[in-house]
Protein backbone atom coordinates (compact mmCIF):
# COMPACT_ATOMS: atom_id res chain seq x y z
CA UNK A 1 0.00 0.00 0.00
CA UNK A 2 2.81 2.41 0.86
CA UNK A 3 4.15 2.14 -2.71
CA UNK A 4 1.00 3.91 -4.00
CA UNK A 5 2.39 7.07 -2.38
CA UNK A 6 5.87 6.68 -3.87
CA UNK A 7 6.61 9.06 -6.76
CA UNK A 8 8.52 7.77 -9.76
CA UNK A 9 10.76 10.84 -9.50
CA UNK A 10 11.25 13.78 -7.20
CA UNK A 11 12.76 17.15 -8.01
CA UNK A 12 13.46 20.40 -6.19
CA UNK A 13 11.12 22.44 -8.40
CA UNK A 14 9.18 22.51 -11.65
CA UNK A 15 12.16 24.04 -13.47
CA UNK A 16 14.07 20.77 -13.20
CA UNK A 17 11.45 19.35 -15.57
CA UNK A 18 12.70 20.34 -19.01
CA UNK A 19 11.58 19.54 -22.54
CA UNK A 20 14.85 17.70 -23.10
CA UNK A 21 14.42 15.36 -20.11
CA UNK A 22 10.80 14.72 -21.05
CA UNK A 23 11.57 13.99 -24.69
CA UNK A 24 14.22 11.46 -23.63
CA UNK A 25 11.34 9.50 -22.06
CA UNK A 26 8.95 10.11 -25.00
CA UNK A 27 6.77 12.37 -22.81
CA UNK A 28 4.44 14.65 -24.75
CA UNK A 29 2.20 15.96 -21.99
CA UNK A 30 2.16 17.16 -18.39
CA UNK A 31 -0.74 17.17 -15.97
CA UNK A 32 0.36 19.57 -13.28
CA UNK A 33 -1.00 20.77 -9.98
CA UNK A 34 -1.19 24.53 -9.41
CA UNK A 35 -0.77 25.60 -5.79
CA UNK A 36 2.73 25.19 -4.32
CA UNK A 37 3.76 23.37 -7.51
CA UNK A 38 3.73 26.15 -10.14
CA UNK A 39 3.37 29.14 -7.80
CA UNK A 40 2.87 29.68 -4.07
CA UNK A 41 -0.64 28.78 -2.93
CA UNK A 42 -1.32 32.45 -2.13
CA UNK A 43 0.10 33.83 -5.42
CA UNK A 44 -2.73 34.49 -7.91
CA UNK A 45 -0.65 34.95 -11.07
CA UNK A 46 2.04 33.12 -12.97
CA UNK A 47 5.55 34.44 -12.40
CA UNK A 48 7.76 35.43 -15.32
CA UNK A 49 9.75 32.22 -14.84
CA UNK A 50 6.59 30.07 -14.92
CA UNK A 51 5.38 31.84 -18.07
CA UNK A 52 8.75 31.06 -19.67
CA UNK A 53 8.49 27.41 -18.54
CA UNK A 54 5.04 27.07 -20.13
CA UNK A 55 6.31 28.72 -23.34
CA UNK A 56 9.32 26.40 -23.40
CA UNK A 57 7.06 23.37 -23.15
CA UNK A 58 4.73 24.66 -25.86
CA UNK A 59 7.56 25.50 -28.26
CA UNK A 60 8.80 21.93 -27.84
CA UNK A 61 5.40 20.41 -28.53
CA UNK A 62 4.69 19.38 -24.93
CA UNK A 63 1.10 19.89 -23.84
CA UNK A 64 0.49 21.13 -20.30
CA UNK A 65 -2.82 20.95 -18.44
CA UNK A 66 -3.44 22.31 -14.95
CA UNK A 67 -5.48 20.01 -12.70
CA UNK A 68 -6.28 21.50 -9.31
CA UNK A 69 -8.55 20.82 -6.37
CA UNK A 70 -8.98 24.59 -6.03
CA UNK A 71 -12.10 26.46 -7.16
CA UNK A 72 -12.86 27.66 -10.69
CA UNK A 73 -12.14 31.33 -9.97
CA UNK A 74 -8.60 30.60 -8.73
CA UNK A 75 -7.65 28.16 -11.48
CA UNK A 76 -9.25 30.11 -14.34
CA UNK A 77 -7.57 33.35 -13.21
CA UNK A 78 -4.18 31.63 -13.31
CA UNK A 79 -4.57 29.67 -16.57
CA UNK A 80 -6.42 32.17 -18.79
CA UNK A 81 -3.42 34.47 -19.45
CA UNK A 82 -1.36 31.36 -20.21
CA UNK A 83 -4.02 30.04 -22.59
CA UNK A 84 -3.83 26.59 -21.01
CA UNK A 85 -6.56 24.02 -20.34
CA UNK A 86 -7.51 23.33 -16.75
CA UNK A 87 -9.71 21.26 -14.52
CA UNK A 88 -10.84 22.82 -11.26
CA UNK A 89 -12.31 21.02 -8.23
CA UNK A 90 -10.56 17.93 -9.54
CA UNK A 91 -11.24 15.82 -6.44
CA UNK A 92 -7.71 14.43 -6.46
CA UNK A 93 -6.76 11.70 -5.60
CA UNK A 94 -9.78 10.33 -7.49
CA UNK A 95 -8.92 9.26 -11.05
CA UNK A 96 -11.60 11.17 -12.97
CA UNK A 97 -9.80 14.48 -13.54
CA UNK A 98 -6.59 12.72 -14.58
CA UNK A 99 -8.50 10.65 -17.14
CA UNK A 100 -10.40 13.70 -18.41
CA UNK A 101 -7.19 15.68 -18.84
CA UNK A 102 -5.54 12.79 -20.68
CA UNK A 103 -8.51 12.52 -23.04
CA UNK A 104 -8.41 16.28 -23.75
CA UNK A 105 -4.68 16.03 -24.55
CA UNK A 106 -5.35 13.17 -26.97
CA UNK A 107 -2.23 11.38 -25.78
CA UNK A 108 -1.50 7.92 -24.43
CA UNK A 109 -1.07 7.47 -20.68
CA UNK A 110 2.59 6.50 -21.11
CA UNK A 111 3.21 9.83 -22.90
CA UNK A 112 2.04 11.93 -19.93
CA UNK A 113 3.48 12.69 -16.49
CA UNK A 114 1.67 13.95 -13.40
CA UNK A 115 3.50 16.63 -11.42
CA UNK A 116 2.60 17.95 -7.98
CA UNK A 117 3.76 18.87 -4.51
CA UNK A 118 1.42 16.65 -2.49
CA UNK A 119 1.73 12.92 -1.94
CA UNK A 120 -1.87 12.60 -0.72
CA UNK A 121 -3.48 14.13 -3.81
CA UNK A 122 -1.13 14.50 -6.79
CA UNK A 123 1.15 11.48 -6.41
CA UNK A 124 -1.37 9.05 -4.94
CA UNK A 125 -3.95 10.09 -7.56
CA UNK A 126 -1.49 9.96 -10.44
CA UNK A 127 -0.21 6.55 -9.34
CA UNK A 128 -3.74 5.20 -8.92
CA UNK A 129 -4.55 6.38 -12.46
CA UNK A 130 -1.41 4.68 -13.80
CA UNK A 131 0.76 7.70 -14.69
CA UNK A 132 4.45 8.37 -14.20
CA UNK A 133 4.55 10.77 -11.23
CA UNK A 134 6.96 13.53 -10.27
CA UNK A 135 6.94 15.03 -6.78
CA UNK A 136 8.23 18.61 -6.40
CA UNK A 137 9.24 20.29 -3.17
CA UNK A 138 6.42 22.68 -2.17
CA UNK A 139 7.23 26.29 -3.02
CA UNK A 140 6.14 27.46 0.43
CA UNK A 141 6.35 25.58 3.70
CA UNK A 142 2.96 27.03 4.62
CA UNK A 143 -0.38 25.89 3.24
CA UNK A 144 -3.99 26.83 2.88
CA UNK A 145 -6.18 25.54 5.74
CA UNK A 146 -7.53 22.68 3.62
CA UNK A 147 -4.02 21.31 2.97
CA UNK A 148 -2.57 21.43 6.49
CA UNK A 149 -4.10 18.12 7.58
CA UNK A 150 -2.83 16.37 4.44
CA UNK A 151 0.69 17.66 5.12
CA UNK A 152 0.76 15.98 8.54
CA UNK A 153 -0.12 12.63 6.99
CA UNK A 154 2.30 13.32 4.14
CA UNK A 155 5.22 13.88 6.53
CA UNK A 156 4.41 10.57 8.22
CA UNK A 157 4.37 8.76 4.83
CA UNK A 158 7.57 10.48 3.64
CA UNK A 159 9.34 9.39 6.84
CA UNK A 160 8.22 5.78 6.22
CA UNK A 161 9.41 5.93 2.60
CA UNK A 162 12.77 7.33 3.71
CA UNK A 163 13.23 4.72 6.43
CA UNK A 164 12.74 2.01 3.81
CA UNK A 165 15.30 3.69 1.57
CA UNK A 166 12.75 4.28 -1.20
CA UNK A 167 13.11 8.06 -1.33
CA UNK A 168 15.44 10.76 -0.07
CA UNK A 169 13.23 13.79 0.40
CA UNK A 170 14.82 17.25 0.45
CA UNK A 171 11.56 19.06 1.14
CA UNK A 172 10.69 17.58 4.50
CA UNK A 173 10.29 19.71 7.57
CA UNK A 174 12.50 18.84 10.51
Biotite code that builds the C-alpha atoms (Angstrom):
import biotite.structure as struc

atoms = struc.array([
    struc.Atom([0.000, 0.000, 0.000], chain_id="A", res_id=1, res_name="UNK", atom_name="CA", element="C"),
    struc.Atom([2.808, 2.409, 0.861], chain_id="A", res_id=2, res_name="UNK", atom_name="CA", element="C"),
    struc.Atom([4.150, 2.142, -2.709], chain_id="A", res_id=3, res_name="UNK", atom_name="CA", element="C"),
    struc.Atom([0.998, 3.908, -3.996], chain_id="A", res_id=4, res_name="UNK", atom_name="CA", element="C"),
    struc.Atom([2.389, 7.072, -2.383], chain_id="A", res_id=5, res_name="UNK", atom_name="CA", element="C"),
    struc.Atom([5.871, 6.680, -3.868], chain_id="A", res_id=6, res_name="UNK", atom_name="CA", element="C"),
    struc.Atom([6.612, 9.061, -6.756], chain_id="A", res_id=7, res_name="UNK", atom_name="CA", element="C"),
    struc.Atom([8.523, 7.772, -9.760], chain_id="A", res_id=8, res_name="UNK", atom_name="CA", element="C"),
    struc.Atom([10.761, 10.838, -9.505], chain_id="A", res_id=9, res_name="UNK", atom_name="CA", element="C"),
    struc.Atom([11.251, 13.784, -7.196], chain_id="A", res_id=10, res_name="UNK", atom_name="CA", element="C"),
    struc.Atom([12.758, 17.155, -8.015], chain_id="A", res_id=11, res_name="UNK", atom_name="CA", element="C"),
    struc.Atom([13.464, 20.398, -6.194], chain_id="A", res_id=12, res_name="UNK", atom_name="CA", element="C"),
    struc.Atom([11.116, 22.441, -8.395], chain_id="A", res_id=13, res_name="UNK", atom_name="CA", element="C"),
    struc.Atom([9.181, 22.512, -11.646], chain_id="A", res_id=14, res_name="UNK", atom_name="CA", element="C"),
    struc.Atom([12.157, 24.045, -13.473], chain_id="A", res_id=15, res_name="UNK", atom_name="CA", element="C"),
    struc.Atom([14.070, 20.766, -13.205], chain_id="A", res_id=16, res_name="UNK", atom_name="CA", element="C"),
    struc.Atom([11.450, 19.345, -15.565], chain_id="A", res_id=17, res_name="UNK", atom_name="CA", element="C"),
    struc.Atom([12.703, 20.338, -19.009], chain_id="A", res_id=18, res_name="UNK", atom_name="CA", element="C"),
    struc.Atom([11.576, 19.536, -22.541], chain_id="A", res_id=19, res_name="UNK", atom_name="CA", element="C"),
    struc.Atom([14.853, 17.698, -23.098], chain_id="A", res_id=20, res_name="UNK", atom_name="CA", element="C"),
    struc.Atom([14.423, 15.365, -20.112], chain_id="A", res_id=21, res_name="UNK", atom_name="CA", element="C"),
    struc.Atom([10.796, 14.723, -21.049], chain_id="A", res_id=22, res_name="UNK", atom_name="CA", element="C"),
    struc.Atom([11.568, 13.994, -24.693], chain_id="A", res_id=23, res_name="UNK", atom_name="CA", element="C"),
    struc.Atom([14.217, 11.456, -23.634], chain_id="A", res_id=24, res_name="UNK", atom_name="CA", element="C"),
    struc.Atom([11.337, 9.499, -22.065], chain_id="A", res_id=25, res_name="UNK", atom_name="CA", element="C"),
    struc.Atom([8.950, 10.112, -24.998], chain_id="A", res_id=26, res_name="UNK", atom_name="CA", element="C"),
    struc.Atom([6.772, 12.367, -22.806], chain_id="A", res_id=27, res_name="UNK", atom_name="CA", element="C"),
    struc.Atom([4.445, 14.646, -24.755], chain_id="A", res_id=28, res_name="UNK", atom_name="CA", element="C"),
    struc.Atom([2.204, 15.957, -21.988], chain_id="A", res_id=29, res_name="UNK", atom_name="CA", element="C"),
    struc.Atom([2.163, 17.157, -18.394], chain_id="A", res_id=30, res_name="UNK", atom_name="CA", element="C"),
    struc.Atom([-0.736, 17.166, -15.966], chain_id="A", res_id=31, res_name="UNK", atom_name="CA", element="C"),
    struc.Atom([0.364, 19.569, -13.276], chain_id="A", res_id=32, res_name="UNK", atom_name="CA", element="C"),
    struc.Atom([-1.004, 20.766, -9.980], chain_id="A", res_id=33, res_name="UNK", atom_name="CA", element="C"),
    struc.Atom([-1.187, 24.531, -9.406], chain_id="A", res_id=34, res_name="UNK", atom_name="CA", element="C"),
    struc.Atom([-0.768, 25.599, -5.790], chain_id="A", res_id=35, res_name="UNK", atom_name="CA", element="C"),
    struc.Atom([2.732, 25.189, -4.317], chain_id="A", res_id=36, res_name="UNK", atom_name="CA", element="C"),
    struc.Atom([3.758, 23.374, -7.514], chain_id="A", res_id=37, res_name="UNK", atom_name="CA", element="C"),
    struc.Atom([3.730, 26.151, -10.136], chain_id="A", res_id=38, res_name="UNK", atom_name="CA", element="C"),
    struc.Atom([3.366, 29.138, -7.799], chain_id="A", res_id=39, res_name="UNK", atom_name="CA", element="C"),
    struc.Atom([2.874, 29.684, -4.068], chain_id="A", res_id=40, res_name="UNK", atom_name="CA", element="C"),
    struc.Atom([-0.640, 28.784, -2.931], chain_id="A", res_id=41, res_name="UNK", atom_name="CA", element="C"),
    struc.Atom([-1.323, 32.446, -2.125], chain_id="A", res_id=42, res_name="UNK", atom_name="CA", element="C"),
    struc.Atom([0.096, 33.834, -5.423], chain_id="A", res_id=43, res_name="UNK", atom_name="CA", element="C"),
    struc.Atom([-2.735, 34.493, -7.908], chain_id="A", res_id=44, res_name="UNK", atom_name="CA", element="C"),
    struc.Atom([-0.650, 34.954, -11.072], chain_id="A", res_id=45, res_name="UNK", atom_name="CA", element="C"),
    struc.Atom([2.044, 33.122, -12.971], chain_id="A", res_id=46, res_name="UNK", atom_name="CA", element="C"),
    struc.Atom([5.548, 34.440, -12.398], chain_id="A", res_id=47, res_name="UNK", atom_name="CA", element="C"),
    struc.Atom([7.756, 35.435, -15.321], chain_id="A", res_id=48, res_name="UNK", atom_name="CA", element="C"),
    struc.Atom([9.745, 32.222, -14.840], chain_id="A", res_id=49, res_name="UNK", atom_name="CA", element="C"),
    struc.Atom([6.593, 30.070, -14.920], chain_id="A", res_id=50, res_name="UNK", atom_name="CA", element="C"),
    struc.Atom([5.382, 31.837, -18.075], chain_id="A", res_id=51, res_name="UNK", atom_name="CA", element="C"),
    struc.Atom([8.745, 31.056, -19.667], chain_id="A", res_id=52, res_name="UNK", atom_name="CA", element="C"),
    struc.Atom([8.492, 27.415, -18.538], chain_id="A", res_id=53, res_name="UNK", atom_name="CA", element="C"),
    struc.Atom([5.039, 27.074, -20.133], chain_id="A", res_id=54, res_name="UNK", atom_name="CA", element="C"),
    struc.Atom([6.314, 28.720, -23.336], chain_id="A", res_id=55, res_name="UNK", atom_name="CA", element="C"),
    struc.Atom([9.322, 26.397, -23.398], chain_id="A", res_id=56, res_name="UNK", atom_name="CA", element="C"),
    struc.Atom([7.057, 23.373, -23.148], chain_id="A", res_id=57, res_name="UNK", atom_name="CA", element="C"),
    struc.Atom([4.727, 24.663, -25.864], chain_id="A", res_id=58, res_name="UNK", atom_name="CA", element="C"),
    struc.Atom([7.558, 25.501, -28.257], chain_id="A", res_id=59, res_name="UNK", atom_name="CA", element="C"),
    struc.Atom([8.801, 21.928, -27.837], chain_id="A", res_id=60, res_name="UNK", atom_name="CA", element="C"),
    struc.Atom([5.395, 20.413, -28.534], chain_id="A", res_id=61, res_name="UNK", atom_name="CA", element="C"),
    struc.Atom([4.692, 19.380, -24.934], chain_id="A", res_id=62, res_name="UNK", atom_name="CA", element="C"),
    struc.Atom([1.100, 19.890, -23.840], chain_id="A", res_id=63, res_name="UNK", atom_name="CA", element="C"),
    struc.Atom([0.486, 21.134, -20.298], chain_id="A", res_id=64, res_name="UNK", atom_name="CA", element="C"),
    struc.Atom([-2.818, 20.953, -18.445], chain_id="A", res_id=65, res_name="UNK", atom_name="CA", element="C"),
    struc.Atom([-3.442, 22.314, -14.945], chain_id="A", res_id=66, res_name="UNK", atom_name="CA", element="C"),
    struc.Atom([-5.476, 20.010, -12.701], chain_id="A", res_id=67, res_name="UNK", atom_name="CA", element="C"),
    struc.Atom([-6.284, 21.502, -9.311], chain_id="A", res_id=68, res_name="UNK", atom_name="CA", element="C"),
    struc.Atom([-8.551, 20.824, -6.370], chain_id="A", res_id=69, res_name="UNK", atom_name="CA", element="C"),
    struc.Atom([-8.985, 24.588, -6.033], chain_id="A", res_id=70, res_name="UNK", atom_name="CA", element="C"),
    struc.Atom([-12.101, 26.456, -7.164], chain_id="A", res_id=71, res_name="UNK", atom_name="CA", element="C"),
    struc.Atom([-12.860, 27.658, -10.688], chain_id="A", res_id=72, res_name="UNK", atom_name="CA", element="C"),
    struc.Atom([-12.143, 31.333, -9.972], chain_id="A", res_id=73, res_name="UNK", atom_name="CA", element="C"),
    struc.Atom([-8.604, 30.599, -8.727], chain_id="A", res_id=74, res_name="UNK", atom_name="CA", element="C"),
    struc.Atom([-7.649, 28.155, -11.482], chain_id="A", res_id=75, res_name="UNK", atom_name="CA", element="C"),
    struc.Atom([-9.249, 30.106, -14.339], chain_id="A", res_id=76, res_name="UNK", atom_name="CA", element="C"),
    struc.Atom([-7.569, 33.347, -13.211], chain_id="A", res_id=77, res_name="UNK", atom_name="CA", element="C"),
    struc.Atom([-4.178, 31.627, -13.312], chain_id="A", res_id=78, res_name="UNK", atom_name="CA", element="C"),
    struc.Atom([-4.565, 29.669, -16.573], chain_id="A", res_id=79, res_name="UNK", atom_name="CA", element="C"),
    struc.Atom([-6.422, 32.174, -18.791], chain_id="A", res_id=80, res_name="UNK", atom_name="CA", element="C"),
    struc.Atom([-3.419, 34.473, -19.447], chain_id="A", res_id=81, res_name="UNK", atom_name="CA", element="C"),
    struc.Atom([-1.356, 31.360, -20.209], chain_id="A", res_id=82, res_name="UNK", atom_name="CA", element="C"),
    struc.Atom([-4.022, 30.042, -22.585], chain_id="A", res_id=83, res_name="UNK", atom_name="CA", element="C"),
    struc.Atom([-3.835, 26.587, -21.006], chain_id="A", res_id=84, res_name="UNK", atom_name="CA", element="C"),
    struc.Atom([-6.562, 24.020, -20.336], chain_id="A", res_id=85, res_name="UNK", atom_name="CA", element="C"),
    struc.Atom([-7.509, 23.334, -16.753], chain_id="A", res_id=86, res_name="UNK", atom_name="CA", element="C"),
    struc.Atom([-9.709, 21.260, -14.517], chain_id="A", res_id=87, res_name="UNK", atom_name="CA", element="C"),
    struc.Atom([-10.840, 22.824, -11.255], chain_id="A", res_id=88, res_name="UNK", atom_name="CA", element="C"),
    struc.Atom([-12.307, 21.016, -8.226], chain_id="A", res_id=89, res_name="UNK", atom_name="CA", element="C"),
    struc.Atom([-10.556, 17.930, -9.539], chain_id="A", res_id=90, res_name="UNK", atom_name="CA", element="C"),
    struc.Atom([-11.239, 15.819, -6.445], chain_id="A", res_id=91, res_name="UNK", atom_name="CA", element="C"),
    struc.Atom([-7.712, 14.427, -6.458], chain_id="A", res_id=92, res_name="UNK", atom_name="CA", element="C"),
    struc.Atom([-6.755, 11.703, -5.602], chain_id="A", res_id=93, res_name="UNK", atom_name="CA", element="C"),
    struc.Atom([-9.780, 10.333, -7.493], chain_id="A", res_id=94, res_name="UNK", atom_name="CA", element="C"),
    struc.Atom([-8.919, 9.263, -11.047], chain_id="A", res_id=95, res_name="UNK", atom_name="CA", element="C"),
    struc.Atom([-11.598, 11.170, -12.973], chain_id="A", res_id=96, res_name="UNK", atom_name="CA", element="C"),
    struc.Atom([-9.803, 14.482, -13.538], chain_id="A", res_id=97, res_name="UNK", atom_name="CA", element="C"),
    struc.Atom([-6.589, 12.723, -14.581], chain_id="A", res_id=98, res_name="UNK", atom_name="CA", element="C"),
    struc.Atom([-8.499, 10.652, -17.142], chain_id="A", res_id=99, res_name="UNK", atom_name="CA", element="C"),
    struc.Atom([-10.403, 13.695, -18.414], chain_id="A", res_id=100, res_name="UNK", atom_name="CA", element="C"),
    struc.Atom([-7.189, 15.683, -18.839], chain_id="A", res_id=101, res_name="UNK", atom_name="CA", element="C"),
    struc.Atom([-5.543, 12.786, -20.682], chain_id="A", res_id=102, res_name="UNK", atom_name="CA", element="C"),
    struc.Atom([-8.512, 12.522, -23.037], chain_id="A", res_id=103, res_name="UNK", atom_name="CA", element="C"),
    struc.Atom([-8.412, 16.280, -23.748], chain_id="A", res_id=104, res_name="UNK", atom_name="CA", element="C"),
    struc.Atom([-4.681, 16.034, -24.547], chain_id="A", res_id=105, res_name="UNK", atom_name="CA", element="C"),
    struc.Atom([-5.354, 13.172, -26.967], chain_id="A", res_id=106, res_name="UNK", atom_name="CA", element="C"),
    struc.Atom([-2.233, 11.382, -25.783], chain_id="A", res_id=107, res_name="UNK", atom_name="CA", element="C"),
    struc.Atom([-1.499, 7.920, -24.427], chain_id="A", res_id=108, res_name="UNK", atom_name="CA", element="C"),
    struc.Atom([-1.070, 7.472, -20.682], chain_id="A", res_id=109, res_name="UNK", atom_name="CA", element="C"),
    struc.Atom([2.589, 6.499, -21.109], chain_id="A", res_id=110, res_name="UNK", atom_name="CA", element="C"),
    struc.Atom([3.206, 9.831, -22.904], chain_id="A", res_id=111, res_name="UNK", atom_name="CA", element="C"),
    struc.Atom([2.039, 11.932, -19.932], chain_id="A", res_id=112, res_name="UNK", atom_name="CA", element="C"),
    struc.Atom([3.479, 12.686, -16.486], chain_id="A", res_id=113, res_name="UNK", atom_name="CA", element="C"),
    struc.Atom([1.667, 13.947, -13.398], chain_id="A", res_id=114, res_name="UNK", atom_name="CA", element="C"),
    struc.Atom([3.504, 16.632, -11.418], chain_id="A", res_id=115, res_name="UNK", atom_name="CA", element="C"),
    struc.Atom([2.605, 17.945, -7.983], chain_id="A", res_id=116, res_name="UNK", atom_name="CA", element="C"),
    struc.Atom([3.759, 18.868, -4.505], chain_id="A", res_id=117, res_name="UNK", atom_name="CA", element="C"),
    struc.Atom([1.416, 16.651, -2.487], chain_id="A", res_id=118, res_name="UNK", atom_name="CA", element="C"),
    struc.Atom([1.728, 12.925, -1.941], chain_id="A", res_id=119, res_name="UNK", atom_name="CA", element="C"),
    struc.Atom([-1.875, 12.603, -0.718], chain_id="A", res_id=120, res_name="UNK", atom_name="CA", element="C"),
    struc.Atom([-3.485, 14.125, -3.813], chain_id="A", res_id=121, res_name="UNK", atom_name="CA", element="C"),
    struc.Atom([-1.135, 14.504, -6.787], chain_id="A", res_id=122, res_name="UNK", atom_name="CA", element="C"),
    struc.Atom([1.149, 11.482, -6.408], chain_id="A", res_id=123, res_name="UNK", atom_name="CA", element="C"),
    struc.Atom([-1.370, 9.046, -4.939], chain_id="A", res_id=124, res_name="UNK", atom_name="CA", element="C"),
    struc.Atom([-3.948, 10.087, -7.555], chain_id="A", res_id=125, res_name="UNK", atom_name="CA", element="C"),
    struc.Atom([-1.487, 9.965, -10.441], chain_id="A", res_id=126, res_name="UNK", atom_name="CA", element="C"),
    struc.Atom([-0.214, 6.554, -9.338], chain_id="A", res_id=127, res_name="UNK", atom_name="CA", element="C"),
    struc.Atom([-3.741, 5.196, -8.924], chain_id="A", res_id=128, res_name="UNK", atom_name="CA", element="C"),
    struc.Atom([-4.553, 6.384, -12.461], chain_id="A", res_id=129, res_name="UNK", atom_name="CA", element="C"),
    struc.Atom([-1.407, 4.683, -13.798], chain_id="A", res_id=130, res_name="UNK", atom_name="CA", element="C"),
    struc.Atom([0.758, 7.697, -14.688], chain_id="A", res_id=131, res_name="UNK", atom_name="CA", element="C"),
    struc.Atom([4.450, 8.370, -14.203], chain_id="A", res_id=132, res_name="UNK", atom_name="CA", element="C"),
    struc.Atom([4.546, 10.767, -11.226], chain_id="A", res_id=133, res_name="UNK", atom_name="CA", element="C"),
    struc.Atom([6.962, 13.526, -10.271], chain_id="A", res_id=134, res_name="UNK", atom_name="CA", element="C"),
    struc.Atom([6.937, 15.034, -6.780], chain_id="A", res_id=135, res_name="UNK", atom_name="CA", element="C"),
    struc.Atom([8.231, 18.608, -6.397], chain_id="A", res_id=136, res_name="UNK", atom_name="CA", element="C"),
    struc.Atom([9.242, 20.293, -3.172], chain_id="A", res_id=137, res_name="UNK", atom_name="CA", element="C"),
    struc.Atom([6.419, 22.677, -2.166], chain_id="A", res_id=138, res_name="UNK", atom_name="CA", element="C"),
    struc.Atom([7.227, 26.293, -3.022], chain_id="A", res_id=139, res_name="UNK", atom_name="CA", element="C"),
    struc.Atom([6.136, 27.461, 0.428], chain_id="A", res_id=140, res_name="UNK", atom_name="CA", element="C"),
    struc.Atom([6.348, 25.575, 3.699], chain_id="A", res_id=141, res_name="UNK", atom_name="CA", element="C"),
    struc.Atom([2.956, 27.034, 4.616], chain_id="A", res_id=142, res_name="UNK", atom_name="CA", element="C"),
    struc.Atom([-0.376, 25.892, 3.241], chain_id="A", res_id=143, res_name="UNK", atom_name="CA", element="C"),
    struc.Atom([-3.994, 26.833, 2.878], chain_id="A", res_id=144, res_name="UNK", atom_name="CA", element="C"),
    struc.Atom([-6.175, 25.545, 5.741], chain_id="A", res_id=145, res_name="UNK", atom_name="CA", element="C"),
    struc.Atom([-7.526, 22.684, 3.622], chain_id="A", res_id=146, res_name="UNK", atom_name="CA", element="C"),
    struc.Atom([-4.022, 21.314, 2.969], chain_id="A", res_id=147, res_name="UNK", atom_name="CA", element="C"),
    struc.Atom([-2.569, 21.432, 6.491], chain_id="A", res_id=148, res_name="UNK", atom_name="CA", element="C"),
    struc.Atom([-4.105, 18.123, 7.584], chain_id="A", res_id=149, res_name="UNK", atom_name="CA", element="C"),
    struc.Atom([-2.832, 16.367, 4.442], chain_id="A", res_id=150, res_name="UNK", atom_name="CA", element="C"),
    struc.Atom([0.685, 17.663, 5.116], chain_id="A", res_id=151, res_name="UNK", atom_name="CA", element="C"),
    struc.Atom([0.758, 15.980, 8.536], chain_id="A", res_id=152, res_name="UNK", atom_name="CA", element="C"),
    struc.Atom([-0.125, 12.633, 6.987], chain_id="A", res_id=153, res_name="UNK", atom_name="CA", element="C"),
    struc.Atom([2.297, 13.316, 4.144], chain_id="A", res_id=154, res_name="UNK", atom_name="CA", element="C"),
    struc.Atom([5.222, 13.880, 6.534], chain_id="A", res_id=155, res_name="UNK", atom_name="CA", element="C"),
    struc.Atom([4.408, 10.566, 8.215], chain_id="A", res_id=156, res_name="UNK", atom_name="CA", element="C"),
    struc.Atom([4.372, 8.764, 4.834], chain_id="A", res_id=157, res_name="UNK", atom_name="CA", element="C"),
    struc.Atom([7.570, 10.482, 3.641], chain_id="A", res_id=158, res_name="UNK", atom_name="CA", element="C"),
    struc.Atom([9.339, 9.387, 6.835], chain_id="A", res_id=159, res_name="UNK", atom_name="CA", element="C"),
    struc.Atom([8.216, 5.783, 6.223], chain_id="A", res_id=160, res_name="UNK", atom_name="CA", element="C"),
    struc.Atom([9.409, 5.935, 2.603], chain_id="A", res_id=161, res_name="UNK", atom_name="CA", element="C"),
    struc.Atom([12.771, 7.333, 3.710], chain_id="A", res_id=162, res_name="UNK", atom_name="CA", element="C"),
    struc.Atom([13.233, 4.721, 6.432], chain_id="A", res_id=163, res_name="UNK", atom_name="CA", element="C"),
    struc.Atom([12.738, 2.011, 3.815], chain_id="A", res_id=164, res_name="UNK", atom_name="CA", element="C"),
    struc.Atom([15.296, 3.690, 1.567], chain_id="A", res_id=165, res_name="UNK", atom_name="CA", element="C"),
    struc.Atom([12.755, 4.280, -1.199], chain_id="A", res_id=166, res_name="UNK", atom_name="CA", element="C"),
    struc.Atom([13.114, 8.056, -1.327], chain_id="A", res_id=167, res_name="UNK", atom_name="CA", element="C"),
    struc.Atom([15.437, 10.757, -0.070], chain_id="A", res_id=168, res_name="UNK", atom_name="CA", element="C"),
    struc.Atom([13.233, 13.792, 0.402], chain_id="A", res_id=169, res_name="UNK", atom_name="CA", element="C"),
    struc.Atom([14.820, 17.248, 0.450], chain_id="A", res_id=170, res_name="UNK", atom_name="CA", element="C"),
    struc.Atom([11.561, 19.062, 1.136], chain_id="A", res_id=171, res_name="UNK", atom_name="CA", element="C"),
    struc.Atom([10.685, 17.580, 4.497], chain_id="A", res_id=172, res_name="UNK", atom_name="CA", element="C"),
    struc.Atom([10.286, 19.709, 7.574], chain_id="A", res_id=173, res_name="UNK", atom_name="CA", element="C"),
    struc.Atom([12.502, 18.843, 10.508], chain_id="A", res_id=174, res_name="UNK", atom_name="CA", element="C"),
])
